[in-house]
């Protein structure tokens, strides 16, 4: 049986560090207010001239260098993003050109903050089928470009970044052992940019009303996340034939430390088994899971043979997870 193993990872965050006190114009003592509610201390914002494809390209190049692989060896590039450079063409095609991956098919995938997980599942299926042997999955977003900086309930939560993973075919039983993805369209209104497409095109009126910026029903999303995360942990491990206690680490979507605290208590898994970096990067949307994966592979926390569950949740509503043997 063919499996998809991790060949290499890469990541990129912008240079600009934005501490919590940047938001003092919204609330008094923003650092305490934000950190106590989310666990976030700072995040990175892209420069005005910096786009999602720029960050994605840097992450892709980092992964290729770590794999000692030439871009022409890639069969497929999947970019998961909800903040593409433009409506069309696909941001993935821009990345393909930038890195010189002329033999790869390239396309975008939008499952909002779950996009990286959806991309990993898609790549895994391509590889298991024998269709492709080397697939790069990139999660990249620049939410600073679409935030309403008058909305204290959303704008302090997000940062910009990109992450990449190269998956390759192997006949050994390692890599992605099991993955599952889900959607519930009945909740699509909870996370949206109302004026951003054909339903409500951007106009001077929608800009004045801030309808071209990110909107989220925070309390309802919290309820959704704390419901589906324990379920995905149980479902993926059960389908893979392992117990939750066998997991060495869990890399969740980096949204809010309160969600992780709740999940830790609900599942009985110690918080030390959840790998987090949201204190430094905030919620980087599609980039968040891959950034934490890359960081912990590079710093030696994650080691060969360990069992790791990565998971995401986001707009759509969407959620999913993948169990990986490193």
Secondary structure, 3 states (H helix, E strand, C coil): CCEEEEEEEEEECCCEEEEHHHHHHCCCCHHHHHHHHHCCCEEEECCCCCCHHHHHHHHHHHHHHHHCCCHHHCCEEEEECCCCCCCCCCHHHHHHHHHCCCCCEEEEECCHHHHHHHHHHHHHHHHHHCCCCEEEEEEEEEHHHCCCCCCCCCHHHECEEEEEEEEEEECCCCEEEEEEEEECHHHHHHEECCCCCCCCCCCHHHHHCCCCCCEECHHHHHHHHHHHHHHHHHHHHHHHCCCHHHCCEEECCCCCHHHHHHHHHHHCCCHHHECCCHHHHCECHHHHHHHHHHHHHHCCCCCCCCEEEEEEEECCCEEEEEEEEC
